[in-house]
Amino acid sequence: MPAALHTYDGGVTYYERIGVRYSASRRPDPRIEDVIVSALGDSASVVNVGAGTGSYEPTDRRVVAVEPSRVMLAQRAPGTAPAVQAAAEGLPFPDDAFDAAMAVLTLHHWSDPVSGLAELRRVASNRAVVLTITPDHARSFWLTARYFPAIGVWDAAHFPPIEVIRAVLGGTTVVTRVLIPSDCQDGFLGAFWRRPDSYLDPDVQAGISTFLLIGEEERRRGERLLAQDLENGEWRDRFGHLLELEELDLGYRLVTAEL
């Protein structure tokens, strides 16, 4: 059966504009999924906040998804968890309604991440699990450092620091490095670090929100420079050492708070 959909009278989100082709290149990577599911532990009920199309939602327990964008909700596959259209900053659930709350690569799109994190803590009785990226890494990745600096600037300005996440969630927190495999099956920003030509693919760009949030001129400039560097060997001269690696630390971190 298709996921149930409840609506709310919310405003237009980024993904109403940019999420139409999101699901084409975004699917769970099983190695990252294992890390997230392990962090959820034995939680029998989970709310997935900023759920998008449903990636990384566990299938062996009760899950409710929360997503503000109608465009994203429409791309949820049949059989996924029931979905509520709402914002992270105002979750329509009572206190301690779920054993655990999760949020996967979504904080940078919340209008008020601190309020949203406080809501995660409010509705979760035992645990909160947040996959995010450290702001300092957002600018140091080769893609953002040389080719698309505007993406690095945007991400650094919108991803809250790990210390803030830990402080708001409270409890006992553990921060886990999530290394990105060279053949990552998900299509988020860092997934193609060893496949640089992929960043020139319109379908790949369509699954990475910040490609569509920066200016058109900046995006085209980065595309031209990357294509040129791939053709003349400059990319390999600068970053070819990465081709020898099977996984890379790009600043992705899983914050697990025992509440």
Secondary structure, DSSP 8 states (H G I E B T S, - for coil): ----EE-------HHHHH-TTGGGT----HHHHHHHHHHHTT-SEEEEET-TT-TT--SSSEEEEE-S-HHHHTT--TTS--EE---GGG-SS-TT-EEEEEEES-GGG-S-HHHHHHHHHHHEEEEEEEEEE-HHHHHHSHIIIII-HHHHHHHHHHS--HHHHHHHH-SEEEEEE--EETT-SS-SGGGGTT-GGGGG-HHHHHT-HHHHHS-HHHHHHHHHHHHHHHHHTHHHHHHGGGGG-SEE--SEEEEEEE-
